[in-house]
Structure formats: C-alpha cells, structure tokens
Amino acid sequence: MNEGKQRDMGDGWRKQVQAAMGRMLTTLEQKVEPRHAALIVVDLQNDFCAEGGMVHKEGRDIRPAQAIVPRVVHLIDKAREAGVTVVYIQNVYSSQSNWYLSDVWLEQARRARKGPYVEYSVCEKGSWEGDFYDGIKPQPSEFIVNKHRYSAFIDTDLDLILRSRGIRTLIMTGTATNVCVESTARDGFMKDYYVVFLEDCTATGSGEVMHNNTLDTIASFFGQVADSAAVIQCWQGRKGGKET
C-alpha cells in the first residue's frame, strides 16, 4: 500500500461526518442564541483589577482590566435582558490551612513571580482581594463558580452547570486574556463547547502583544473572536430591537 496515499474511509465515515456537520452552529447569531449560550465572566476580582491588588503589587498594568469592566457590565445587562445564562468565575487561591496551593504551584510562583502566593496571599475567600471588582455584582439567581486553578473547568462544577442547562456556547470575558480566560476557553473547546471570545471584554496586565497573541491562537484553534457589540446586536436582532 502506498503510504503517501490517504486511506479511503468509505461512505459510513462520510455519513457520520455529515450528520455531525448538520448539528453545527456556523454563524455568530446561532452560537450566541440565548437558549444555549452562557456568558462567562472570569476573575474580575480586586486582586486582578484594583489598585492594591496582586497585579498592581507586581507592577503590572491594571488599566486594561479596569477599562473593560464598563463594557462587561453593559454586556451582562444585555445578557440578562435576553435571557442568557450568566456565570461568574471567582478564584479562591490562598487559605489559612493552604488547602489549594501545591508545591508545584508555589515553585512556579517563587521562580517566576514577584511575591504572590509565597510572600502574600492571593484571592483568599472572604477577603477584599478576592471580592469582585467594583461594578461586577452577581444577582442571587446567577451562578458563581469558585476555582483554584487557571481553568474554570479544573475540579469545579462548571461543566455540570452548563450541561444541565443545555449550554452549547461559551461567551468569554474577563482577565487575564492569556491566562485564566484562555485556559478556560481552551478546556471548553476540548469539552465540545463553542467558544466566542470577546476581544473588547478581555484584558491582561502583560501587554497588548500577549492579548493579541491569545486572540490569534483562539481564532486559529479554539473558537471565534468577536466583539461585544456584535453579540449584543445578535441578541437585539432576535426581538427586532436596536442597540442602545
């Protein structure tokens, strides 16, 4: 057999592929349909956004995270109006008995960071540092998922919550673009969720190059990059309204 020639998989394979393709969501409007989309708000907490938080203490730029918050809040309001599921991701890293930070995590922090996790706590439960940043106010009916690693899918009930509500698409917002938001988006795609990654509602303190590199990676391998106005327009279009 010629090793350079692709093996013919036969009609059965083609039929199965065609069947799967028949279930595809191919447009942004289809993907962000409120019945099966969830708005994921990642780590908009004081440690990552506020003066005096971890990112600020490390000398990194908190302005990009602060700048996206009004857009994220506006998007949340529009999502609520459209009936879209909203899920907030909240880090809990440090604890009095150190339940979550392994030697592997602490070695990485000591070697590559400027004090967090090792010299001072990060996102301890019940602390100001771990609270949501000003303007991010979950309603009682909305989900808050606590996580202890970069990805919100690692050892949490996020997947169960989403599956139980018939969610097919994750609309990604928050910080940091290239760390927790990207990690969650990647894992979401690997769990067969559609990913819509919002370039104007994600931010990083590591610079514009890092932000744009993540957008390129997501667009190439893990999802669709869009902006919040396009998503809102899809929701408004369903009810014949216009963006305000």
C-alpha positions, -999 to 999 in steps of 0.1 A, spaced: 0 0 0 13 35 -9 20 51 25 16 86 9 -19 79 -2 -47 87 22 -69 57 30 -105 59 18 -127 59 49 -158 48 30 -193 60 29 -200 52 65 -175 77 77 -188 104 53 -223 99 66 -213 103 102 -193 134 94 -222 149 75 -245 140 104 -223 159 128 -220 188 104 -258 190 103 -257 200 140 -231 227 135 -237 263 146 -220 282 118 -229 319 125 -223 342 154 -260 346 158 -266 309 160 -238 305 186 -249 332 209 -286 322 208 -298 328 244 -313 294 248 -279 277 246 -253 304 253 -236 313 286 -218 345 294 -187 335 313 -172 364 334 -137 353 345 -118 367 375 -129 403 376 -118 405 412 -98 431 432 -66 411 431 -66 414 393 -82 448 387 -78 471 417 -51 493 430 -36 474 459 -44 440 444 -19 414 433 -15 426 397 -8 461 409 16 449 436 36 430 410 40 462 390 18 451 361 -7 473 343 -42 472 358 -56 497 334 -66 473 307 -87 452 332 -103 483 346 -111 496 311 -131 465 301 -153 465 332 -179 490 319 -183 470 287 -186 438 306 -212 453 329 -231 465 299 -229 431 283 -242 415 315 -272 438 315 -279 429 279 -275 392 286 -300 394 314 -325 412 292 -320 385 265 -323 356 290 -287 344 286 -272 324 314 -245 344 332 -218 325 351 -192 343 373 -158 327 379 -142 336 412 -107 325 422 -100 311 456 -63 305 459 -49 312 493 -64 298 525 -53 297 562 -46 260 560 -33 261 525 -58 237 510 -52 245 474 -16 256 466 7 226 459 45 226 459 43 227 421 22 259 421 44 275 448 76 267 430 63 283 398 52 314 418 85 317 437 106 314 405 85 335 381 65 359 401 72 388 425 58 377 458 22 364 453 12 331 468 45 328 486 50 362 504 14 373 505 -20 357 499 -40 358 467 -78 358 464 -84 344 499 -120 336 504 -139 364 522 -111 389 517 -113 422 498 -87 409 474 -109 380 464 -141 400 461 -155 410 427 -142 443 414 -165 474 416 -194 471 392 -194 433 390 -225 423 410 -239 388 405 -276 386 411 -289 359 435 -302 338 406 -268 338 388 -240 312 392 -207 318 410 -181 291 404 -151 290 426 -119 278 410 -84 270 423 -65 268 391 -63 289 359 -90 270 341 -125 272 355 -131 236 343 -105 221 366 -121 203 396 -152 226 396 -189 220 388 -188 244 358 -193 217 333 -222 201 352 -239 235 355 -235 242 318 -246 207 307 -276 208 330 -288 240 313 -282 227 278 -254 252 271 -235 248 238 -216 281 236 -193 299 260 -191 337 256 -157 345 272 -150 377 291 -127 388 319 -90 387 329 -63 377 322 -68 372 284 -37 350 281 -40 330 314 -74 322 330 -97 333 302 -76 314 276 -72 284 298 -109 282 304 -117 287 267 -93 260 256 -107 235 280 -142 245 270 -134 238 234 -119 204 243 -151 196 260 -170 204 228 -184 238 237 -184 265 210 -162 294 221 -170 331 214 -140 351 227 -147 388 231 -116 409 222 -130 441 238 -142 424 270 -110 406 279 -77 421 292 -43 413 305 -17 432 325 10 415 305 7 438 275 -10 442 242 12 416 224 1 389 249 -35 399 244 -33 398 206 -14 365 206 -42 349 225 -68 362 201 -48 348 172 -45 314 190 -82 312 198 -92 322 163 -69 296 148 -77 266 170 -103 271 197 -131 294 188 -144 326 172 -132 360 181 -158 388 181 -166 420 200 -194 427 224 -213 450 200 -217 422 175 -230 398 202 -255 424 216 -266 431 180 -274 394 176 -295 394 208 -312 427 199 -320 413 164 -339 384 178 -365 408 192 -364 434 165 -347 460 187 -317 482 182 -286 486 204 -288 515 228 
